[in-house]
Amino acid sequence: MEHSEFPIEQLVQLTSSPFQIGFARQVMRVLHPSDLIAFEATLEGLLMRAQNEDALAQPMAMLCDIYGDDLKLLPPRVRYMSLGNRVYEPIMLLRVRTAPRHLDAVRNDLASRKLKILEEHEHPSVCVLRAEGPLRNLLGYGESLAKLTGDKALHWIWLDRYVPQDEPPGDRAA
């Protein structure tokens, strides 16, 4: 799998263009790949592969500024890896920094996403949690955390490893 360090992808299309690969090639002239994100021109449009959802935000914002309503952003999808007859899924590490008053809500949200809490540090002014779990359970986490804490928490998500998957990936799989 190309760019296995990027476990999430998102397809971007220009609704007014019948030639998505041309749109993608044009856009790639202004976008800059990095250690966090890569771009590929495909027949379906611009394929962005990233380390996490946050890495997709800046290029998406820039493209929205340029193309406005003419831009179609498909939902981010998890990239699964196939080795032999096995499907492997990305396991992510998560770190959350929040105020003590939000700790229970954050902890409950992590439990509802079936994440395993690895560490928890509680201080009078700040709490830090570290957890791990499948990327499929973390899609949309940044937005959910912002709503949960009134946009007062910080979070970081990064790829830890790939593990064999027991259940089929579902419709948000790449």
C-alpha positions in Angstrom: 0.0 0.0 0.0 1.4 3.4 -1.0 1.7 5.8 1.9 0.8 3.3 4.6 1.8 6.0 7.1 -1.3 7.9 6.0 -4.3 5.9 7.3 -7.0 8.3 6.2 -8.0 9.6 2.8 -10.5 12.0 1.3 -11.6 12.5 -2.3 -12.3 16.0 -3.6 -14.1 16.7 -6.8 -15.1 19.8 -8.8 -18.8 19.5 -9.6 -18.6 21.6 -12.8 -15.8 19.5 -14.4 -16.3 16.4 -16.4 -12.5 15.7 -16.2 -11.7 15.2 -12.5 -8.1 14.2 -13.2 -7.5 17.6 -14.9 -9.0 19.4 -11.9 -6.8 17.3 -9.6 -3.6 18.0 -11.6 -4.3 21.7 -11.6 -4.9 21.8 -7.8 -1.8 19.8 -7.1 0.3 22.8 -8.5 -0.7 24.9 -5.4 -0.8 22.2 -2.8 2.3 21.1 -1.0 2.8 17.5 0.2 4.5 17.1 3.6 5.2 14.6 6.3 1.5 14.8 7.2 -0.2 14.7 3.8 0.1 13.5 0.2 -1.9 14.2 -2.9 -2.7 12.1 -5.9 -4.5 13.0 -9.1 -7.0 10.3 -10.0 -9.8 9.8 -12.6 -12.3 10.4 -9.7 -10.6 13.7 -8.5 -8.0 14.8 -6.0 -7.2 12.1 -3.5 -5.7 13.4 -0.3 -4.0 10.9 2.1 -3.1 12.1 5.5 -1.8 11.2 8.9 -5.1 12.3 10.6 -8.2 14.3 9.9 -6.6 17.5 11.2 -4.0 17.3 8.4 -6.8 17.4 5.9 -8.2 20.7 7.3 -5.8 23.2 5.8 -5.9 22.0 2.2 -9.7 21.6 2.4 -10.1 25.2 3.7 -7.8 26.5 0.9 -9.8 24.6 -1.8 -13.1 25.7 -0.4 -11.8 29.4 -0.5 -10.9 28.9 -4.2 -13.8 26.8 -5.5 -16.6 27.5 -3.0 -19.8 25.6 -3.7 -18.4 24.1 -6.8 -16.3 21.8 -4.6 -17.5 18.4 -3.5 -15.8 16.9 -0.5 -16.5 13.2 0.1 -16.3 12.0 3.7 -12.9 11.0 5.0 -12.3 7.2 4.8 -10.1 4.8 6.7 -7.4 3.2 4.6 -7.2 -0.5 5.4 -4.2 -2.6 4.5 -4.4 -6.1 2.9 -1.6 -8.6 3.4 -2.3 -12.0 2.0 -6.0 -12.8 2.8 -6.1 -10.6 5.9 -7.3 -7.1 6.3 -5.4 -4.9 8.7 -6.8 -1.7 10.3 -5.0 1.3 11.6 -4.8 1.7 15.4 -4.3 5.3 16.5 -3.0 6.9 19.7 -4.9 9.8 21.1 -3.9 12.4 23.6 -6.5 14.8 25.0 -5.9 17.8 27.2 -8.9 19.3 28.9 -10.2 21.1 31.9 -11.2 19.0 34.9 -14.9 19.9 34.5 -14.9 18.1 31.2 -13.0 15.0 32.3 -16.1 12.8 32.9 -17.7 13.8 29.6 -14.4 13.1 27.6 -13.9 9.8 29.4 -17.5 8.7 28.6 -17.1 9.7 25.0 -13.9 7.7 24.7 -15.7 4.7 26.2 -18.6 5.1 23.8 -16.1 5.0 21.0 -14.6 1.7 22.4 -11.2 3.3 23.0 -8.8 1.9 25.6 -7.6 4.5 28.1 -3.9 4.0 28.6 -3.1 6.9 31.0 -5.0 9.5 32.9 -3.4 12.5 34.7 -5.7 14.8 36.7 -4.4 18.1 38.1 -6.4 21.1 39.5 -6.2 23.1 36.3 -5.8 20.4 33.6 -6.4 16.8 32.8 -4.6 14.7 30.2 -5.8 11.4 28.9 -4.0 9.0 26.5 -5.9 6.3 24.7 -5.8 4.0 21.7 -8.3 2.5 19.3 -9.2 1.9 15.7 -9.2 4.9 13.4 -12.8 4.0 12.4 -13.9 4.8 15.9 -12.1 8.2 15.9 -13.5 9.7 12.6 -15.0 13.0 13.5 -13.4 13.1 17.0 -12.1 16.6 16.7 -15.5 18.1 16.0 -17.2 16.0 18.7 -14.5 17.0 21.3 -15.0 20.7 20.5 -18.8 20.4 21.0 -18.3 18.4 24.2 -15.9 20.9 25.8 -17.1 24.2 24.2 -14.0 24.2 22.0 -11.7 24.3 25.2 -9.9 20.9 24.8 -6.8 20.1 22.7 -6.2 16.7 21.0 -3.6 14.9 19.0 -4.1 11.7 17.0 -1.4 9.7 15.3 -0.9 6.3 13.8 0.6 3.6 16.1 0.3 0.4 14.1 -1.9 -1.8 11.9 -3.6 -4.9 13.4 -5.6 -7.8 11.8 -9.3 -6.8 11.7 -12.0 -9.2 12.9 -15.0 -7.5 11.3 -15.6 -6.1 7.8 -14.5 -2.4 7.3 -17.9 -1.1 6.3 -18.8 1.9 4.0 -16.2 4.3 5.3 -13.3 2.2 4.1 -10.9 3.0 1.4 
